[in-house]
């Protein structure tokens, strides 16, 4: 029975992967590439390369939707042909019917996670880089102007609580790929500006893990705000993290990074004190963990709806019902994610709340059908 039902699921699943990927690619990639080819002069060969590189990101989105379509269509067909009724007459319960669907859902969940971690981020990043190079020419692939880094530290307040307090402000006017130019460093280590460093240029000293500043001055500031001493230098070392250099890299979207890379970037945001962007990235990281489990939710919901006795529905009905369920689920996920970004929910709760709700709905439908 398991082999037979899995065989019935495989065809609609592959059909769903093909149709959902084709529709999503047409809406999300093809129309935009055609416009860039005709209006911006994007070479056709580059457009085809970007199209191929973008495809994995849409295939991975199609996996859970295809599981839903496959379970709805396969179990509805088995129910309408009275095959499930025949199995029930042999003493097989509805709970046992859905086991093949759950097995396929778990397998696709693992496949989705592998795709989302090993293939999609690298392919998406390469697609975006290729497109930028084709359209922008020799524009630097790094941030070359106005590099700003705020260094914070945890300080205990008089009431016993701890808060992030700015320790140092790093600003560079330009970056040429090797050297920072026209720098200003403000030191707040004593709670107010106690030192100002200006320099013509600076480089990261990889051997000693410090910054080497060249041709500058250090202004020592007294408590009343006046300069109490000025020191000029040809070369001066300062122990600042490498973070400002890391920030020169073009910011990548979370879709271009796997979980490990996203966590590294999260550390940079937290060191820089950008709590708003850090909170958003934390939610995106949590969603990377939760996203593959949508396959199990859709598999359970689709199978539970499909095994309803004496149900007669066409493939068009199954496809339409799939679209409706997908819309409701992703609307719930969007709302939950927005609450996580605002801080109303923790990142993990906001990411897994739709999964838990979907499992509860699917389990309730299955129990109702089994009765």
C-alpha positions as CSV (number, residue, x, y, z in Angstrom):
1,X,0.0,0.0,0.0
2,X,2.8,2.4,0.9
3,X,4.6,1.8,-2.4
4,X,1.4,2.2,-4.3
5,X,0.4,5.5,-2.6
6,X,4.0,6.9,-2.9
7,X,3.8,6.1,-6.6
8,X,0.5,8.1,-6.9
9,X,2.2,11.0,-5.1
10,X,5.3,11.2,-7.1
11,X,3.7,12.2,-10.4
12,X,1.7,15.2,-9.1
13,X,4.7,16.2,-7.0
14,X,7.0,16.4,-10.1
15,X,4.2,18.2,-12.0
16,X,3.9,20.7,-9.2
17,X,7.6,21.4,-9.0
18,X,7.6,22.1,-12.8
19,X,4.5,24.2,-12.9
20,X,5.1,26.3,-9.7
21,X,8.8,26.9,-10.7
22,X,7.7,28.0,-14.2
23,X,5.1,30.4,-13.0
24,X,7.3,31.9,-10.3
25,X,10.3,32.3,-12.7
26,X,8.0,34.0,-15.3
27,X,6.7,36.5,-12.7
28,X,9.9,37.0,-10.7
29,X,12.7,36.8,-13.2
30,X,11.8,36.5,-16.9
31,X,9.8,39.7,-17.2
32,X,12.5,41.7,-15.4
33,X,15.3,40.2,-17.6
34,X,13.4,40.8,-20.8
35,X,13.0,44.5,-19.7
36,X,16.7,44.8,-19.0
37,X,17.6,43.2,-22.3
38,X,15.4,45.6,-24.3
39,X,15.8,48.8,-22.2
40,X,19.2,48.5,-20.6
41,X,21.1,46.6,-23.3
42,X,21.8,43.5,-21.1
43,X,23.5,40.9,-23.3
44,X,21.3,37.9,-24.0
45,X,24.0,35.4,-22.9
46,X,24.2,37.2,-19.5
47,X,20.4,37.1,-19.2
48,X,20.3,33.4,-19.8
49,X,23.1,32.9,-17.2
50,X,21.2,34.9,-14.6
51,X,18.1,33.0,-15.4
52,X,19.8,29.6,-14.8
53,X,21.4,30.9,-11.6
54,X,18.1,32.2,-10.2
55,X,16.3,28.9,-10.9
56,X,17.3,27.1,-7.7
57,X,15.8,29.7,-5.5
58,X,12.4,29.2,-7.2
59,X,12.7,25.4,-7.2
60,X,13.2,25.4,-3.5
61,X,10.1,27.5,-3.1
62,X,8.2,25.0,-5.3
63,X,9.0,22.0,-3.1
64,X,6.5,22.6,-0.2
65,X,3.8,23.9,-2.6
66,X,4.3,20.7,-4.8
67,X,3.9,18.5,-1.7
68,X,0.5,20.2,-1.0
69,X,-0.6,19.8,-4.6
70,X,0.5,16.1,-4.7
71,X,-1.2,15.1,-1.5
72,X,-4.4,16.8,-2.4
73,X,-4.6,15.4,-6.0
74,X,-3.4,11.9,-5.1
75,X,-5.6,11.3,-2.1
76,X,-8.6,13.0,-3.7
77,X,-8.2,10.7,-6.7
78,X,-7.9,7.6,-4.4
79,X,-11.0,8.8,-2.5
80,X,-13.1,9.5,-5.6
81,X,-12.3,6.1,-7.1
82,X,-13.3,4.4,-3.8
83,X,-9.8,2.9,-3.3
84,X,-9.6,4.4,0.2
85,X,-13.0,3.0,1.0
86,X,-11.7,-0.4,0.0
87,X,-8.7,0.0,2.3
88,X,-11.0,1.1,5.1
89,X,-13.0,-2.1,4.6
90,X,-9.8,-4.0,5.2
91,X,-9.4,-2.3,8.6
92,X,-6.9,0.3,7.6
93,X,-7.5,3.7,9.3
94,X,-7.2,7.1,7.9
95,X,-4.1,7.7,10.2
96,X,-2.4,4.9,8.3
97,X,-3.3,6.3,4.9
98,X,-1.3,9.5,5.4
99,X,2.0,7.7,6.4
100,X,3.3,7.6,2.8
101,X,2.5,11.4,2.5
102,X,4.4,12.1,5.7
103,X,7.4,10.0,4.5
104,X,7.6,11.9,1.3
105,X,7.2,15.2,3.2
106,X,10.1,14.4,5.5
107,X,12.3,13.4,2.5
108,X,11.5,16.6,0.7
109,X,12.0,18.6,4.0
110,X,15.6,17.3,4.0
111,X,16.0,18.1,0.3
112,X,14.7,21.6,0.8
113,X,17.2,22.3,3.6
114,X,20.1,21.0,1.6
115,X,19.0,23.1,-1.4
116,X,18.5,26.2,0.8
117,X,21.9,25.9,2.4
118,X,24.2,24.5,-0.2
119,X,22.9,25.7,-3.6
120,X,20.5,28.6,-3.4
121,X,22.6,31.2,-1.5
122,X,25.7,30.7,-3.7
123,X,23.6,30.7,-6.9
124,X,21.6,33.8,-5.9
125,X,24.8,35.7,-4.9
126,X,26.5,34.8,-8.2
127,X,23.4,35.8,-10.2
128,X,23.2,39.2,-8.5
129,X,26.9,39.8,-9.0
130,X,26.8,38.8,-12.6
131,X,23.9,41.1,-13.3
132,X,25.5,44.1,-11.5
133,X,28.8,43.7,-13.3
134,X,26.9,43.5,-16.7
135,X,24.8,46.6,-16.0
136,X,27.2,48.7,-13.9
137,X,30.5,47.9,-15.6
138,X,33.7,48.6,-13.6
139,X,31.9,49.9,-10.5
140,X,33.7,48.6,-7.4
141,X,32.2,45.6,-5.8
142,X,32.8,47.1,-2.4
143,X,31.6,50.1,-0.5
144,X,34.0,52.9,-1.5
145,X,32.6,56.0,0.3
146,X,31.5,57.0,3.8
147,X,32.4,54.0,5.8
148,X,30.9,54.4,9.3
149,X,31.4,52.1,12.2
150,X,30.1,52.5,15.8
151,X,31.8,50.4,18.4
152,X,29.7,49.7,21.6
153,X,30.4,48.1,24.9
154,X,28.1,46.9,27.7
155,X,28.3,49.2,30.7
156,X,26.6,48.8,34.0
157,X,24.3,51.7,34.9
158,X,23.8,53.3,38.3
159,X,20.6,51.4,38.8
160,X,22.4,48.0,38.2
161,X,21.1,47.4,34.6
162,X,23.4,47.1,31.7
163,X,23.2,49.1,28.4
164,X,25.1,49.5,25.2
165,X,27.2,52.6,25.3
166,X,29.2,54.0,22.4
167,X,32.9,53.5,22.9
168,X,34.3,54.6,19.6
169,X,33.1,56.1,16.3
170,X,35.1,55.3,13.1
171,X,34.6,57.3,9.9
172,X,36.5,57.1,6.6
173,X,35.6,59.3,3.7
174,X,36.9,56.8,1.0
175,X,38.2,53.3,0.5
176,X,40.1,52.3,-2.6
177,X,40.2,48.6,-2.0
178,X,43.5,48.7,0.0
179,X,43.5,51.9,2.1
180,X,41.0,53.9,4.0
181,X,41.3,57.6,3.3
182,X,40.6,60.8,5.3
183,X,39.7,59.2,8.6
184,X,38.3,60.6,11.9
185,X,38.1,58.5,15.1
186,X,36.2,59.8,18.1
187,X,37.0,58.1,21.4
188,X,34.1,57.9,24.0
189,X,35.7,55.4,26.4
190,X,35.3,57.8,29.4
191,X,31.6,58.5,28.6
192,X,32.3,61.6,26.6
193,X,34.7,62.6,23.8
194,X,38.2,62.3,25.3
195,X,40.3,61.9,22.2
196,X,40.0,62.7,18.5
197,X,42.2,61.1,15.9
198,X,42.5,62.3,12.3
199,X,44.6,60.6,9.7
200,X,45.2,60.9,5.9
201,X,45.1,57.1,5.5
202,X,44.9,53.7,7.3
203,X,45.4,50.1,6.5
204,X,44.6,46.9,8.4
205,X,47.8,45.2,9.8
206,X,47.0,41.5,9.3
207,X,50.1,40.4,11.2
208,X,49.4,42.3,14.4
209,X,45.6,42.6,14.1
210,X,45.6,46.3,14.5
211,X,45.0,49.4,12.4
212,X,48.0,51.4,11.1
213,X,47.2,55.1,10.7
214,X,49.5,57.4,8.7
215,X,50.1,61.2,8.7
216,X,47.6,62.4,11.3
217,X,47.0,64.1,14.6
218,X,45.7,63.1,18.0
219,X,43.7,65.7,19.9
220,X,43.3,65.1,23.6
221,X,40.1,66.7,24.9
222,X,39.7,67.8,28.5
223,X,36.4,67.5,30.5
224,X,35.4,71.1,29.6
225,X,35.7,70.4,25.9
226,X,38.9,72.2,25.2
227,X,42.0,70.7,23.7
228,X,44.6,70.0,26.3
229,X,47.2,68.5,24.0
230,X,47.8,67.9,20.3
231,X,50.2,65.2,19.0
232,X,51.1,64.7,15.3
233,X,52.4,61.4,13.9
234,X,53.6,59.8,10.8
235,X,52.4,56.3,11.8
236,X,50.3,55.3,14.7
237,X,48.7,51.9,15.7
238,X,45.3,51.7,17.2
239,X,43.6,48.5,18.5
240,X,40.2,48.7,16.7
241,X,38.4,45.5,15.4
242,X,38.6,44.7,11.7
243,X,34.9,45.4,11.4
244,X,35.2,48.7,9.5
245,X,37.0,46.8,6.7
246,X,34.4,44.0,6.7
247,X,31.7,46.7,6.4
248,X,33.2,47.8,3.0
249,X,31.9,44.6,1.4
250,X,28.6,45.2,-0.4
251,X,25.8,44.3,1.9
252,X,24.3,41.0,0.9
253,X,20.7,40.1,1.3
254,X,19.9,37.1,3.6
255,X,18.9,35.1,0.5
256,X,22.5,35.3,-0.6
257,X,23.9,33.8,2.6
258,X,23.6,30.4,4.3
259,X,23.0,30.1,8.0
260,X,26.7,30.3,8.9
261,X,27.3,33.3,6.8
262,X,24.2,35.0,8.1
263,X,25.4,34.5,11.7
264,X,28.8,36.1,10.8
265,X,27.1,39.1,9.3
266,X,24.8,39.3,12.4
267,X,27.9,39.6,14.6
268,X,29.1,42.6,12.5
269,X,25.7,44.3,12.9
270,X,25.6,43.7,16.6
271,X,29.2,45.1,17.0
272,X,28.1,48.1,15.0
273,X,25.1,48.6,17.2
274,X,22.6,48.4,14.4
275,X,19.9,46.7,16.4
276,X,17.1,47.2,13.9
277,X,18.9,45.4,11.1
278,X,20.2,42.8,13.5
279,X,16.7,42.0,14.7
280,X,15.5,41.5,11.1
281,X,18.5,39.3,10.3
282,X,17.8,37.2,13.4
283,X,14.3,36.6,12.1
284,X,15.6,35.6,8.7
285,X,18.0,33.2,10.2
286,X,15.2,31.6,12.2
287,X,13.1,31.3,9.1
288,X,16.0,29.5,7.4
289,X,15.6,26.8,10.0
290,X,11.8,26.7,9.9
291,X,11.2,27.0,6.1
292,X,11.9,23.3,5.2
293,X,9.3,22.1,7.7
294,X,6.6,23.7,5.6
295,X,6.7,20.5,3.6
296,X,5.5,18.5,6.5
297,X,2.7,21.0,7.3
298,X,1.5,21.0,3.7
299,X,1.9,17.2,3.4
300,X,-0.3,16.7,6.5
301,X,-2.9,19.3,5.6
302,X,-3.1,18.1,1.9
303,X,-3.4,14.4,2.9
304,X,-6.0,15.2,5.6
305,X,-8.2,17.1,3.1
306,X,-7.7,14.5,0.4
307,X,-8.8,11.4,2.4
308,X,-12.3,12.8,3.0
309,X,-14.7,10.0,2.1
310,X,-16.7,10.1,-1.2
311,X,-14.9,13.2,-2.3
312,X,-15.0,13.9,-6.0
313,X,-12.9,16.7,-7.3
314,X,-11.0,17.6,-10.5
315,X,-7.3,18.4,-10.9
316,X,-8.3,22.0,-11.4
317,X,-10.1,22.0,-8.0
318,X,-7.1,20.5,-6.3
319,X,-4.8,23.1,-7.8
320,X,-7.2,25.9,-6.8
321,X,-7.4,24.6,-3.3
322,X,-3.6,24.4,-3.1
323,X,-3.3,28.0,-4.1
324,X,-5.8,29.1,-1.4
325,X,-4.0,27.2,1.3
326,X,-0.6,28.5,0.2
327,X,-1.9,32.1,0.3
328,X,-3.4,31.7,3.8
329,X,-0.2,30.0,5.1
330,X,2.2,32.6,3.7
331,X,0.0,35.5,4.8
332,X,0.3,34.0,8.4
333,X,4.0,33.7,8.0
334,X,4.4,37.3,6.8
335,X,2.4,38.6,9.8
336,X,4.4,36.5,12.2
337,X,7.7,37.5,10.6
338,X,6.7,41.2,10.9
339,X,5.9,40.8,14.6
340,X,9.3,39.2,15.0
341,X,11.1,42.0,13.3
342,X,9.2,44.5,15.5
343,X,10.3,42.6,18.6
344,X,6.8,41.6,19.6
345,X,7.8,38.0,19.2
346,X,11.2,36.4,19.6
347,X,12.8,35.4,16.2
348,X,12.3,31.6,16.8
349,X,8.7,32.0,17.9
350,X,7.9,34.2,14.9
351,X,9.5,31.7,12.5
352,X,8.0,28.5,13.9
353,X,4.6,29.9,15.0
354,X,3.1,29.3,11.4
355,X,4.6,25.8,11.4
356,X,2.9,25.0,14.8
357,X,-0.4,26.4,13.7
358,X,-0.3,24.5,10.5
359,X,0.5,21.2,12.2
360,X,-2.4,21.8,14.7
361,X,-4.8,22.5,11.8
362,X,-3.6,19.5,9.8
363,X,-3.8,17.2,12.9
364,X,-7.3,18.5,13.6
365,X,-8.5,17.8,10.0
366,X,-7.0,14.3,10.2
367,X,-8.7,13.5,13.5
368,X,-12.0,14.8,12.1
369,X,-11.7,12.7,8.9
370,X,-10.7,9.6,10.9
371,X,-13.9,9.8,12.9
